[in-house]
Amino acid sequence: MVPDPETPICSAKACRAAAVWVLAWNNPKVHTPERRKTWLACEDHREHLSEFLGVRGFLKDVVRFEEWEARGA
């Protein structure tokens, strides 16, 4: 099944599930402090992706996709 191109997809490798969460992150060695990169996560991968970014000190925020969109980010 081909996902709807309008549906945001989880960033986890090989996952095709709809994204529910936005993980905002920043690599301080590469990005300015205010810059935010994003990964999207489904319910099943939110914790794993958060831990991956967290142990590196990159994770800045985890919010529901709808909230992120409402912020206009």
Biopython code that builds the backbone (N, CA, C, O; Angstrom):
import numpy as np
from Bio.PDB.StructureBuilder import StructureBuilder

atoms = [
    (1, "MET", "N", (0.838, -1.189, 0.000)),
    (1, "MET", "CA", (0.000, 0.000, 0.000)),
    (1, "MET", "C", (0.885, 1.255, 0.000)),
    (1, "MET", "O", (1.812, 1.364, 0.802)),
    (2, "VAL", "N", (0.600, 2.173, -0.879)),
    (2, "VAL", "CA", (1.347, 3.417, -0.976)),
    (2, "VAL", "C", (0.708, 4.445, -0.041)),
    (2, "VAL", "O", (-0.496, 4.687, -0.125)),
    (3, "PRO", "N", (1.506, 5.057, 0.856)),
    (3, "PRO", "CA", (0.929, 6.045, 1.761)),
    (3, "PRO", "C", (0.460, 7.291, 1.013)),
    (3, "PRO", "O", (1.014, 7.649, -0.026)),
    (4, "ASP", "N", (-0.547, 7.932, 1.543)),
    (4, "ASP", "CA", (-1.048, 9.193, 0.998)),
    (4, "ASP", "C", (0.074, 10.219, 1.115)),
    (4, "ASP", "O", (0.615, 10.395, 2.206)),
    (5, "PRO", "N", (0.443, 10.903, 0.034)),
    (5, "PRO", "CA", (1.545, 11.874, 0.101)),
    (5, "PRO", "C", (1.265, 13.043, 1.043)),
    (5, "PRO", "O", (2.191, 13.760, 1.423)),
    (6, "GLU", "N", (0.028, 13.242, 1.418)),
    (6, "GLU", "CA", (-0.335, 14.312, 2.355)),
    (6, "GLU", "C", (-0.176, 13.879, 3.812)),
    (6, "GLU", "O", (-0.191, 14.718, 4.713)),
    (7, "THR", "N", (-0.024, 12.578, 4.046)),
    (7, "THR", "CA", (0.094, 12.061, 5.406)),
    (7, "THR", "C", (1.554, 12.026, 5.828)),
    (7, "THR", "O", (2.364, 11.358, 5.185)),
    (8, "PRO", "N", (1.907, 12.738, 6.902)),
    (8, "PRO", "CA", (3.296, 12.677, 7.384)),
    (8, "PRO", "C", (3.613, 11.268, 7.890)),
    (8, "PRO", "O", (2.792, 10.640, 8.560)),
    (9, "ILE", "N", (4.798, 10.785, 7.566)),
    (9, "ILE", "CA", (5.223, 9.422, 7.875)),
    (9, "ILE", "C", (6.331, 9.430, 8.924)),
    (9, "ILE", "O", (7.173, 10.327, 8.954)),
    (10, "CYS", "N", (6.310, 8.422, 9.772)),
    (10, "CYS", "CA", (7.325, 8.238, 10.812)),
    (10, "CYS", "C", (8.730, 8.205, 10.202)),
    (10, "CYS", "O", (8.931, 7.653, 9.120)),
    (11, "SER", "N", (9.690, 8.797, 10.901)),
    (11, "SER", "CA", (11.074, 8.848, 10.438)),
    (11, "SER", "C", (11.883, 7.593, 10.755)),
    (11, "SER", "O", (13.016, 7.463, 10.292)),
    (12, "ALA", "N", (11.326, 6.669, 11.531)),
    (12, "ALA", "CA", (12.048, 5.441, 11.864)),
    (12, "ALA", "C", (12.289, 4.626, 10.594)),
    (12, "ALA", "O", (11.434, 4.561, 9.711)),
    (13, "LYS", "N", (13.460, 4.011, 10.519)),
    (13, "LYS", "CA", (13.843, 3.241, 9.346)),
    (13, "LYS", "C", (12.793, 2.175, 9.026)),
    (13, "LYS", "O", (12.404, 1.391, 9.891)),
    (14, "ALA", "N", (12.348, 2.161, 7.782)),
    (14, "ALA", "CA", (11.398, 1.188, 7.235)),
    (14, "ALA", "C", (9.975, 1.315, 7.792)),
    (14, "ALA", "O", (9.120, 0.494, 7.458)),
    (15, "CYS", "N", (9.705, 2.295, 8.611)),
    (15, "CYS", "CA", (8.351, 2.483, 9.139)),
    (15, "CYS", "C", (7.543, 3.317, 8.155)),
    (15, "CYS", "O", (8.032, 4.325, 7.645)),
    (16, "ARG", "N", (6.337, 2.910, 7.893)),
    (16, "ARG", "CA", (5.453, 3.637, 6.982)),
    (16, "ARG", "C", (4.199, 4.108, 7.712)),
    (16, "ARG", "O", (3.226, 4.509, 7.074)),
    (17, "ALA", "N", (4.214, 4.062, 9.036)),
    (17, "ALA", "CA", (3.056, 4.471, 9.834)),
    (17, "ALA", "C", (2.923, 5.996, 9.843)),
    (17, "ALA", "O", (3.900, 6.726, 9.669)),
    (18, "ALA", "N", (1.713, 6.444, 10.048)),
    (18, "ALA", "CA", (1.454, 7.881, 10.129)),
    (18, "ALA", "C", (2.155, 8.466, 11.352)),
    (18, "ALA", "O", (2.179, 7.857, 12.422)),
    (19, "ALA", "N", (2.716, 9.638, 11.178)),
    (19, "ALA", "CA", (3.388, 10.328, 12.282)),
    (19, "ALA", "C", (2.354, 10.944, 13.217)),
    (19, "ALA", "O", (1.350, 11.503, 12.777)),
    (20, "VAL", "N", (2.620, 10.830, 14.506)),
    (20, "VAL", "CA", (1.765, 11.410, 15.539)),
    (20, "VAL", "C", (2.547, 12.441, 16.339)),
    (20, "VAL", "O", (1.961, 13.358, 16.914)),
    (21, "TRP", "N", (3.862, 12.296, 16.378)),
    (21, "TRP", "CA", (4.736, 13.134, 17.200)),
    (21, "TRP", "C", (5.780, 13.840, 16.349)),
    (21, "TRP", "O", (6.189, 13.339, 15.302)),
    (22, "VAL", "N", (6.202, 15.004, 16.811)),
    (22, "VAL", "CA", (7.336, 15.722, 16.228)),
    (22, "VAL", "C", (8.422, 15.784, 17.290)),
    (22, "VAL", "O", (8.182, 16.239, 18.408)),
    (23, "LEU", "N", (9.612, 15.326, 16.940)),
    (23, "LEU", "CA", (10.766, 15.395, 17.825)),
    (23, "LEU", "C", (11.667, 16.500, 17.287)),
    (23, "LEU", "O", (12.289, 16.349, 16.235)),
    (24, "ALA", "N", (11.731, 17.591, 18.005)),
    (24, "ALA", "CA", (12.565, 18.720, 17.589)),
    (24, "ALA", "C", (13.943, 18.542, 18.207)),
    (24, "ALA", "O", (14.067, 18.270, 19.401)),
    (25, "TRP", "N", (14.968, 18.696, 17.392)),
    (25, "TRP", "CA", (16.323, 18.474, 17.884)),
    (25, "TRP", "C", (17.291, 19.460, 17.267)),
    (25, "TRP", "O", (16.966, 20.200, 16.338)),
    (26, "ASN", "N", (18.493, 19.442, 17.819)),
    (26, "ASN", "CA", (19.537, 20.364, 17.399)),
    (26, "ASN", "C", (20.882, 19.741, 17.754)),
    (26, "ASN", "O", (21.091, 19.298, 18.884)),
    (27, "ASN", "N", (21.788, 19.710, 16.787)),
    (27, "ASN", "CA", (23.158, 19.267, 17.046)),
    (27, "ASN", "C", (23.978, 20.534, 17.270)),
    (27, "ASN", "O", (24.255, 21.255, 16.312)),
    (28, "PRO", "N", (24.374, 20.823, 18.513)),
    (28, "PRO", "CA", (25.067, 22.074, 18.806)),
    (28, "PRO", "C", (26.416, 22.235, 18.104)),
    (28, "PRO", "O", (26.928, 23.350, 18.000)),
    (29, "LYS", "N", (26.993, 21.143, 17.625)),
    (29, "LYS", "CA", (28.261, 21.244, 16.898)),
    (29, "LYS", "C", (28.045, 21.707, 15.463)),
    (29, "LYS", "O", (28.987, 22.144, 14.801)),
    (30, "VAL", "N", (26.812, 21.613, 14.981)),
    (30, "VAL", "CA", (26.512, 21.933, 13.590)),
    (30, "VAL", "C", (25.532, 23.102, 13.445)),
    (30, "VAL", "O", (25.657, 23.913, 12.528)),
    (31, "HIS", "N", (24.558, 23.181, 14.356)),
    (31, "HIS", "CA", (23.471, 24.145, 14.220)),
    (31, "HIS", "C", (23.564, 25.294, 15.226)),
    (31, "HIS", "O", (24.113, 25.138, 16.316)),
    (32, "THR", "N", (23.023, 26.436, 14.844)),
    (32, "THR", "CA", (22.915, 27.546, 15.789)),
    (32, "THR", "C", (21.917, 27.142, 16.887)),
    (32, "THR", "O", (21.058, 26.295, 16.642)),
    (33, "PRO", "N", (22.012, 27.728, 18.087)),
    (33, "PRO", "CA", (21.168, 27.300, 19.215)),
    (33, "PRO", "C", (19.666, 27.343, 18.951)),
    (33, "PRO", "O", (18.929, 26.513, 19.484)),
    (34, "GLU", "N", (19.194, 28.293, 18.137)),
    (34, "GLU", "CA", (17.748, 28.409, 17.905)),
    (34, "GLU", "C", (17.236, 27.484, 16.796)),
    (34, "GLU", "O", (16.027, 27.306, 16.654)),
    (35, "ARG", "N", (18.131, 26.902, 16.020)),
    (35, "ARG", "CA", (17.737, 26.025, 14.904)),
    (35, "ARG", "C", (17.109, 24.741, 15.427)),
    (35, "ARG", "O", (17.595, 24.160, 16.397)),
    (36, "ARG", "N", (16.033, 24.299, 14.788)),
    (36, "ARG", "CA", (15.389, 23.041, 15.149)),
    (36, "ARG", "C", (15.195, 22.190, 13.907)),
    (36, "ARG", "O", (14.524, 22.593, 12.956)),
    (37, "LYS", "N", (15.787, 21.018, 13.931)),
    (37, "LYS", "CA", (15.547, 20.002, 12.924)),
    (37, "LYS", "C", (14.412, 19.145, 13.482)),
    (37, "LYS", "O", (14.169, 19.167, 14.689)),
    (38, "THR", "N", (13.720, 18.399, 12.641)),
    (38, "THR", "CA", (12.625, 17.576, 13.149)),
    (38, "THR", "C", (12.675, 16.169, 12.587)),
    (38, "THR", "O", (13.049, 15.936, 11.437)),
    (39, "TRP", "N", (12.287, 15.251, 13.439)),
    (39, "TRP", "CA", (11.984, 13.889, 13.043)),
    (39, "TRP", "C", (10.533, 13.687, 13.406)),
    (39, "TRP", "O", (10.043, 14.264, 14.377)),
    (40, "LEU", "N", (9.843, 12.871, 12.633)),
    (40, "LEU", "CA", (8.461, 12.522, 12.919)),
    (40, "LEU", "C", (8.427, 11.111, 13.476)),
    (40, "LEU", "O", (9.243, 10.268, 13.104)),
    (41, "ALA", "N", (7.486, 10.858, 14.364)),
    (41, "ALA", "CA", (7.409, 9.532, 14.981)),
    (41, "ALA", "C", (5.964, 9.067, 15.117)),
    (41, "ALA", "O", (5.066, 9.853, 15.419)),
    (42, "CYS", "N", (5.760, 7.770, 14.886)),
    (42, "CYS", "CA", (4.476, 7.147, 15.176)),
    (42, "CYS", "C", (4.475, 6.807, 16.673)),
    (42, "CYS", "O", (5.480, 6.996, 17.358)),
    (43, "GLU", "N", (3.356, 6.310, 17.167)),
    (43, "GLU", "CA", (3.278, 5.939, 18.588)),
    (43, "GLU", "C", (4.340, 4.899, 18.954)),
    (43, "GLU", "O", (4.955, 4.979, 20.017)),
    (44, "ASP", "N", (4.551, 3.921, 18.064)),
    (44, "ASP", "CA", (5.483, 2.830, 18.360)),
    (44, "ASP", "C", (6.949, 3.258, 18.406)),
    (44, "ASP", "O", (7.744, 2.622, 19.098)),
    (45, "HIS", "N", (7.326, 4.311, 17.693)),
    (45, "HIS", "CA", (8.732, 4.699, 17.614)),
    (45, "HIS", "C", (9.098, 5.975, 18.376)),
    (45, "HIS", "O", (10.269, 6.353, 18.409)),
    (46, "ARG", "N", (8.127, 6.636, 18.983)),
    (46, "ARG", "CA", (8.424, 7.893, 19.691)),
    (46, "ARG", "C", (9.490, 7.698, 20.754)),
    (46, "ARG", "O", (10.451, 8.466, 20.810)),
    (47, "GLU", "N", (9.343, 6.700, 21.586)),
    (47, "GLU", "CA", (10.294, 6.489, 22.676)),
    (47, "GLU", "C", (11.692, 6.147, 22.145)),
    (47, "GLU", "O", (12.686, 6.695, 22.619)),
    (48, "HIS", "N", (11.765, 5.262, 21.182)),
    (48, "HIS", "CA", (13.068, 4.855, 20.624)),
    (48, "HIS", "C", (13.795, 6.047, 19.989)),
    (48, "HIS", "O", (14.976, 6.270, 20.258)),
    (49, "LEU", "N", (13.094, 6.804, 19.154)),
    (49, "LEU", "CA", (13.731, 7.948, 18.509)),
    (49, "LEU", "C", (14.102, 9.033, 19.522)),
    (49, "LEU", "O", (15.134, 9.689, 19.384)),
    (50, "SER", "N", (13.255, 9.219, 20.539)),
    (50, "SER", "CA", (13.555, 10.196, 21.592)),
    (50, "SER", "C", (14.813, 9.801, 22.358)),
    (50, "SER", "O", (15.656, 10.647, 22.656)),
    (51, "GLU", "N", (14.936, 8.522, 22.674)),
    (51, "GLU", "CA", (16.126, 8.036, 23.388)),
    (51, "GLU", "C", (17.380, 8.216, 22.533)),
    (51, "GLU", "O", (18.422, 8.635, 23.038)),
    (52, "PHE", "N", (17.282, 7.900, 21.238)),
    (52, "PHE", "CA", (18.419, 8.046, 20.333)),
    (52, "PHE", "C", (18.936, 9.485, 20.341)),
    (52, "PHE", "O", (20.138, 9.716, 20.466)),
    (53, "LEU", "N", (18.033, 10.441, 20.207)),
    (53, "LEU", "CA", (18.429, 11.853, 20.214)),
    (53, "LEU", "C", (18.834, 12.316, 21.612)),
    (53, "LEU", "O", (19.764, 13.108, 21.762)),
    (54, "GLY", "N", (18.138, 11.821, 22.632)),
    (54, "GLY", "CA", (18.393, 12.232, 24.008)),
    (54, "GLY", "C", (19.772, 11.866, 24.519)),
    (54, "GLY", "O", (20.424, 12.683, 25.170)),
    (55, "VAL", "N", (20.233, 10.647, 24.235)),
    (55, "VAL", "CA", (21.547, 10.235, 24.736)),
    (55, "VAL", "C", (22.676, 11.043, 24.099)),
    (55, "VAL", "O", (23.778, 11.109, 24.643)),
    (56, "ARG", "N", (22.406, 11.647, 22.966)),
    (56, "ARG", "CA", (23.399, 12.494, 22.295)),
    (56, "ARG", "C", (23.277, 13.958, 22.714)),
    (56, "ARG", "O", (24.091, 14.795, 22.324)),
    (57, "GLY", "N", (22.259, 14.255, 23.508)),
    (57, "GLY", "CA", (22.045, 15.627, 23.950)),
    (57, "GLY", "C", (21.414, 16.510, 22.885)),
    (57, "GLY", "O", (21.488, 17.735, 22.972)),
    (58, "PHE", "N", (20.794, 15.899, 21.881)),
    (58, "PHE", "CA", (20.222, 16.655, 20.771)),
    (58, "PHE", "C", (18.744, 16.999, 20.965)),
    (58, "PHE", "O", (18.280, 18.014, 20.446)),
    (59, "LEU", "N", (18.005, 16.181, 21.697)),
    (59, "LEU", "CA", (16.547, 16.340, 21.806)),
    (59, "LEU", "C", (16.184, 17.612, 22.559)),
    (59, "LEU", "O", (16.660, 17.845, 23.670)),
    (60, "LYS", "N", (15.339, 18.427, 21.946)),
    (60, "LYS", "CA", (14.918, 19.694, 22.551)),
    (60, "LYS", "C", (13.450, 19.695, 22.940)),
    (60, "LYS", "O", (13.084, 20.319, 23.936)),
    (61, "ASP", "N", (12.587, 19.002, 22.172)),
    (61, "ASP", "CA", (11.149, 19.049, 22.429)),
    (61, "ASP", "C", (10.471, 17.877, 21.741)),
    (61, "ASP", "O", (10.897, 17.439, 20.672)),
    (62, "VAL", "N", (9.403, 17.369, 22.368)),
    (62, "VAL", "CA", (8.560, 16.345, 21.770)),
    (62, "VAL", "C", (7.126, 16.824, 21.915)),
    (62, "VAL", "O", (6.634, 17.011, 23.027)),
    (63, "VAL", "N", (6.463, 17.021, 20.790)),
    (63, "VAL", "CA", (5.080, 17.512, 20.814)),
    (63, "VAL", "C", (4.240, 16.738, 19.807)),
    (63, "VAL", "O", (4.760, 16.177, 18.842)),
    (64, "ARG", "N", (2.943, 16.719, 20.048)),
    (64, "ARG", "CA", (2.037, 16.079, 19.101)),
    (64, "ARG", "C", (2.097, 16.833, 17.776)),
    (64, "ARG", "O", (2.266, 18.052, 17.751)),
    (65, "PHE", "N", (1.958, 16.098, 16.685)),
    (65, "PHE", "CA", (2.061, 16.684, 15.358)),
    (65, "PHE", "C", (1.091, 17.850, 15.173)),
    (65, "PHE", "O", (1.457, 18.884, 14.614)),
    (66, "GLU", "N", (-0.141, 17.681, 15.640)),
    (66, "GLU", "CA", (-1.149, 18.736, 15.488)),
    (66, "GLU", "C", (-0.723, 20.021, 16.203)),
    (66, "GLU", "O", (-0.930, 21.121, 15.690)),
    (67, "GLU", "N", (-0.132, 19.875, 17.381)),
    (67, "GLU", "CA", (0.331, 21.045, 18.131)),
    (67, "GLU", "C", (1.467, 21.746, 17.379)),
    (67, "GLU", "O", (1.495, 22.974, 17.299)),
    (68, "TRP", "N", (2.398, 20.969, 16.831)),
    (68, "TRP", "CA", (3.522, 21.533, 16.073)),
    (68, "TRP", "C", (3.005, 22.314, 14.872)),
    (68, "TRP", "O", (3.469, 23.419, 14.592)),
    (69, "GLU", "N", (2.047, 21.736, 14.171)),
    (69, "GLU", "CA", (1.458, 22.408, 13.009)),
    (69, "GLU", "C", (0.740, 23.691, 13.428)),
    (69, "GLU", "O", (0.810, 24.700, 12.727)),
    (70, "ALA", "N", (0.058, 23.652, 14.559)),
    (70, "ALA", "CA", (-0.672, 24.831, 15.045)),
    (70, "ALA", "C", (0.286, 25.963, 15.411)),
    (70, "ALA", "O", (-0.062, 27.139, 15.300)),
    (71, "ARG", "N", (1.486, 25.606, 15.845)),
    (71, "ARG", "CA", (2.500, 26.617, 16.194)),
    (71, "ARG", "C", (3.027, 27.324, 14.948)),
    (71, "ARG", "O", (3.600, 28.410, 15.029)),
    (72, "GLY", "N", (2.824, 26.690, 13.802)),
    (72, "GLY", "CA", (3.347, 27.270, 12.567)),
    (72, "GLY", "C", (4.813, 27.017, 12.386)),
    (72, "GLY", "O", (5.479, 27.697, 11.604)),
    (73, "ALA", "N", (5.332, 26.027, 13.115)),
    (73, "ALA", "CA", (6.751, 25.706, 13.029)),
    (73, "ALA", "C", (6.977, 24.953, 11.757)),
    (73, "ALA", "O", (8.109, 24.569, 11.459)),
]
sb = StructureBuilder()
sb.init_structure("model")
sb.init_model(0)
sb.init_chain("A")
sb.init_seg("    ")
for serial, (resi, resn, name, xyz) in enumerate(atoms, 1):
    if name == "N":
        sb.init_residue(resn, " ", resi, " ")
    sb.init_atom(name, np.array(xyz, "f"), 0.0, 1.0, " ", f" {name:<3s}", serial, name[0])
structure = sb.get_structure()
